[in-house]
Structures are given as C-alpha cells and as structure tokens.
C-alpha cells in the first residue's frame, strides 16, 4: 500500500475555515480522482512548535505507486493550485510518499 502524506502548517486565523474546506471540498475532490481508496487527517498536538500555527497531516491511501503517479501526472497540480489560490500565504505544505511494508 502507498501512503501519500501531506503535512500542512496552517495559520490559526484560518484554521476552522481551512479544516472545513478540506473535509468538505478538497479531500473529497482528491478521492473522486479514483486513485486513492481512503484517507485520514490528523492534528499534531506535540511538539507544539508554534503559537500562531497548527500542523495537520493528511494521509491518502493508494493500492500502488502507479495509482499515485497517475494522480500526480493528471490531477495534483490542479488540486494544489485550488488550495494555493484559496489560502495563499496562510499555510506551508510538504509532501512525502510512503510504502507500507509487511509485518
């Protein structure tokens, strides 16, 4: 299984609006691409590195690296641009790709 992990450091003044938009609009749009079968979102509570920002981690789950690569080639830029346009200057994001190994 492949995990596409997006870590977003959000300014606290937009946190409530951002989280609502992510859950109701952005994450469903990513899932609708058909390349991911599930997702979850986590809020970092420790370490608490900033008084004016909150860190969220969104994990999207794909069956194969090929699924992720298709998403990246066909849909990622458009969806990231929508996010950037809506919250420009109010967040920082980083992305990594992980592979789940057998136990």
C-alpha positions as CSV (number, residue, x, y, z in Angstrom):
1,X,0.0,0.0,0.0
2,X,1.2,3.5,-0.8
3,X,0.6,6.5,1.5
4,X,0.6,10.0,0.1
5,X,1.2,12.1,3.1
6,X,0.6,15.9,3.1
7,X,1.7,17.9,6.1
8,X,0.2,21.4,6.3
9,X,1.1,24.1,8.7
10,X,-1.9,26.3,8.8
11,X,-2.2,29.9,10.3
12,X,-4.5,29.8,13.2
13,X,-6.6,32.7,11.9
14,X,-7.9,30.4,9.0
15,X,-7.8,27.0,10.8
16,X,-11.5,26.5,11.2
17,X,-12.4,27.6,7.7
18,X,-9.4,25.6,6.2
19,X,-10.3,22.4,8.1
20,X,-14.0,22.6,7.0
21,X,-13.0,23.2,3.4
22,X,-10.5,20.3,3.5
23,X,-13.1,17.9,4.8
24,X,-16.0,19.0,2.7
25,X,-14.3,20.1,-0.6
26,X,-10.6,19.3,-1.1
27,X,-10.2,15.8,0.3
28,X,-13.4,14.6,-1.4
29,X,-12.1,16.0,-4.7
30,X,-8.8,14.1,-4.3
31,X,-10.7,10.9,-3.5
32,X,-13.0,11.5,-6.6
33,X,-10.0,11.2,-8.9
34,X,-10.2,7.5,-8.3
35,X,-6.5,6.9,-7.4
36,X,-6.9,6.7,-3.6
37,X,-9.3,4.4,-1.7
38,X,-9.2,6.1,1.7
39,X,-7.8,9.0,3.7
40,X,-7.5,10.3,7.2
41,X,-6.5,13.5,8.8
42,X,-4.5,14.1,12.0
43,X,-3.8,17.2,14.1
44,X,-0.3,17.4,15.6
45,X,-0.5,18.1,19.3
46,X,3.1,17.5,20.4
47,X,5.5,19.0,20.0
48,X,3.7,22.3,20.0
49,X,6.2,24.4,18.0
50,X,4.1,27.5,17.2
51,X,1.6,29.7,18.9
52,X,0.1,31.0,15.7
53,X,0.1,27.9,13.5
54,X,-1.4,24.4,13.7
55,X,0.0,21.3,11.9
56,X,-2.2,18.8,10.2
57,X,-1.2,15.6,8.4
58,X,-3.5,14.2,5.7
59,X,-2.8,10.6,4.5
60,X,-4.3,9.4,1.2
61,X,-4.1,5.6,0.6
62,X,-3.4,4.1,-2.8
63,X,-3.0,0.5,-3.8
64,X,0.1,1.0,-6.0
65,X,2.7,3.6,-6.8
66,X,1.3,3.6,-10.3
67,X,-2.0,4.9,-8.9
68,X,-0.1,7.7,-7.1
69,X,1.9,8.5,-10.2
70,X,-1.3,8.8,-12.3
71,X,-2.8,11.2,-9.7
72,X,0.4,13.2,-9.7
73,X,0.5,13.5,-13.5
74,X,-3.2,14.1,-14.1
75,X,-4.7,15.9,-11.1
76,X,-2.2,17.0,-8.4
77,X,-1.3,20.3,-10.0
78,X,-4.9,21.4,-10.5
79,X,-6.0,20.5,-6.9
80,X,-2.9,22.0,-5.3
81,X,-3.5,25.3,-7.3
82,X,-7.1,25.4,-5.9
83,X,-5.7,25.1,-2.4
84,X,-3.0,27.7,-3.0
85,X,-5.4,30.2,-4.5
86,X,-7.9,29.9,-1.6
87,X,-5.3,30.1,1.2
88,X,-2.3,31.8,-0.4
89,X,0.3,32.9,2.2
90,X,-1.6,31.3,5.1
91,X,-0.1,27.8,5.1
92,X,3.0,25.8,4.2
93,X,2.8,22.3,2.9
94,X,5.2,19.4,2.4
95,X,4.6,16.0,0.8
96,X,6.1,12.6,1.0
97,X,5.3,9.2,-0.4
98,X,5.5,6.1,1.8
99,X,5.2,2.4,1.2
100,X,3.6,0.1,3.9
101,X,5.8,-2.9,4.5
102,X,4.6,-6.4,5.6
103,X,4.7,-7.1,9.3
